[in-house]
Amino acid sequence: MAELADEAMEVEFDTVASWTEQAVRALGPEHAVPAGCRGSGSESALRWLADGMDLSTGSRVLDDGAGVGGPAGWLAAERGVRPVCAEPMVGAVRAASHLFGLPAVVATAQQLPFADASFDAAWCLGVLCTIPDKPAALAELRRVLTPGGRVGLLVFAAVRELTGPQPDGNTFPTVEELPGLLAAAGFALDATGQADLSDSPAEWTERADAVDAEIERRHGHDERWALAQEQSGRVGRLLADGALVPWLGLATAR
Ligand SMILES: C[S@@+](CC[C@H](N)C(=O)[O-])C[C@H]1O[C@@H](n2cnc3c(N)ncnc32)[C@H](O)[C@@H]1O
C-alpha cells in the first residue's frame, strides 16, 4: 500500500513535473507560471498570501514543497524576491531551476538543509496534505524561520468525512486541527481564508490547459499520465463535493 502510494506520488509530482518542463519549453516561457501553479490553483490566493507575508526587496523567502516552482516564479516576478525552492522530487527541482532560474534543492519538509532562522518568510502550498507527520514538517518550517517571520499556507483540509476513492499518498488534516498543529509548532495564526480555485485569469487557465494538451500529445499513451490524471481528478472531486476545502492561513513564527 505504501509502495503504491509512493509510486502514485512519484508519478504525479516527479514524472509529470519533468513532462511539464518539456511541454513549457516547447510552448514558450509565458506558460511556465500557469502550468507550474497547477497544484495551488489560484492567482488571487497567491496574492492574498503574498500580501500577508510582509515581503520587501531582499527578504529571504523559502518555498517549502515548491513543486515545479510556479508559485515561487510568480512571487519572484510579482514581488521582486528570489525564493529558495525546497522539494523532494528531483524532476520538479530541475524544472524549478530550469524554468524559473531559482535556487532549488532536493529536500523534504521534515528535514530542510538550512540553518536555524535562515528565512524571513515562507510559504507551503498544497504540501501538508501529502505529509503524514505534519508536526515534524511544521516544526522544521518554524526552525528555519526567523522569530517574527511570516508563513503562508494553502492546505487541502477536510470539513467532513471523505468518501469515495481517495488520492493515494494524501493524509488530509481537518480544518479544526490546523490551528492546534500550528500553535504546537510555535506559530501564531493571524488570518485564515479560503481559496477560490476557479478565479485565475482566463489566460492562465488557457495556458495551463495548453500545457496539459501538449503533455497528453507527447505522453498520452503512457499509463503514468492516466494515473496522474486519476490522482488529481480524485482531489478535484473531493473539492467539488465540498468535503475538502482549499484552506488558507497566515501565521507568524513566535
Ligand atoms: C500539490 S503539489 C504542490 C506543489 C507547489 N507547492 C504548488 O503549489 O504548485 C505537492 C508537492 O508536495 C511535495 N511533497 C511531497 N512530500 C513532501 C515532503 N515530505 N516534503 C516536502 N514536499 C513534499 C510534492 O512532491 C509536490 O511537489
The ligand as a Gaussian input file, in Angstrom:
#p B3LYP/6-31G(d) Opt

LIG

0 1
 C        0.113000      19.626000      -4.789000
 S        1.837000      19.749000      -5.051000
 C        2.105000      21.479000      -4.768000
 C        3.392000      21.996000      -5.365000
 C        3.585000      23.509000      -5.220000
 N        3.716000      23.892000      -3.835000
 C        2.461000      24.290000      -5.875000
 O        1.675000      24.892000      -5.150000
 O        2.389000      24.303000      -7.104000
 C        2.503000      18.982000      -3.584000
 C        4.018000      18.985000      -3.533000
 O        4.447000      18.488000      -2.257000
 C        5.618000      17.749000      -2.482000
 N        5.904000      16.874000      -1.343000
 C        5.513000      15.596000      -1.139000
 N        6.009000      15.128000       0.027000
 C        6.738000      16.130000       0.562000
 C        7.550000      16.263000       1.725000
 N        7.676000      15.265000       2.593000
 N        8.191000      17.427000       1.936000
 C        8.051000      18.461000       1.063000
 N        7.307000      18.398000      -0.062000
 C        6.669000      17.247000      -0.309000
 C        5.317000      17.006000      -3.766000
 O        6.470000      16.438000      -4.352000
 C        4.655000      18.090000      -4.585000
 O        5.597000      18.819000      -5.326000

